[in-house]
């Protein structure tokens, strides 16, 4: 029996969103995102660690929605 899982990503928009059009005419959305990381200490407190940065690319209708919704500094949870 297969185990169904979902991936999610949360973070902040770290760069100005860029919109372009592919050779086939599809909308392309590109942005650099910053994902914060924390470590839980034995005391129960959390220590902030270095963030990681990732490229996020979307196409077609998802790209159109992303262009309208995201700006540099915005936080997101898909």
C-alpha positions in Angstrom: 0.0 0.0 0.0 1.4 3.4 -1.0 1.8 6.1 1.6 0.5 9.4 0.3 2.5 12.4 1.4 2.7 16.1 0.5 5.6 18.5 0.5 5.3 22.0 1.6 7.7 24.9 1.8 7.4 28.1 3.7 9.7 31.2 3.8 10.2 34.7 2.5 10.6 36.2 -1.0 14.3 37.2 -1.0 14.5 38.8 -4.5 12.4 40.9 -6.8 10.0 38.5 -8.6 10.7 38.2 -12.3 8.2 37.4 -15.0 9.1 36.2 -18.5 7.7 34.2 -21.4 9.1 30.9 -22.6 9.8 30.2 -26.3 6.5 28.2 -26.4 4.6 31.3 -25.1 4.1 30.1 -21.4 4.4 32.6 -18.6 7.4 31.9 -16.3 7.8 33.2 -12.7 11.2 33.2 -11.0 12.1 34.3 -7.5 14.8 33.5 -4.9 13.3 32.4 -1.5 14.8 32.4 2.0 13.8 29.6 4.3 14.5 30.1 8.0 15.7 27.2 10.2 15.5 26.7 13.9 17.0 24.3 16.4 15.1 23.3 19.5 17.3 23.4 22.7 16.9 21.1 25.7 15.4 24.0 27.6 12.6 24.2 25.1 13.8 27.4 23.6 14.6 27.8 19.9 17.8 29.0 18.4 17.7 30.6 14.9 20.2 29.0 12.5 21.5 30.3 9.2 18.7 30.5 6.5 18.9 28.6 3.3 18.2 30.2 -0.1 16.5 28.4 -3.0 15.3 29.2 -6.6 11.6 28.9 -7.1 10.2 28.7 -10.6 6.6 28.3 -11.7 4.9 28.2 -15.2 1.6 28.9 -16.8 -1.4 29.6 -14.6 0.6 29.2 -11.4 3.1 31.7 -12.7 0.3 34.2 -13.5 -1.1 33.9 -9.9 2.4 34.2 -8.3 3.2 37.4 -10.2 0.0 39.0 -8.9 0.5 37.8 -5.3 4.2 37.9 -4.4 6.6 40.8 -3.8 10.1 41.0 -2.2 9.8 40.5 1.5 6.5 38.7 1.4 6.1 35.6 3.5 4.4 32.5 2.0 3.1 29.0 2.9 1.7 27.2 -0.1 
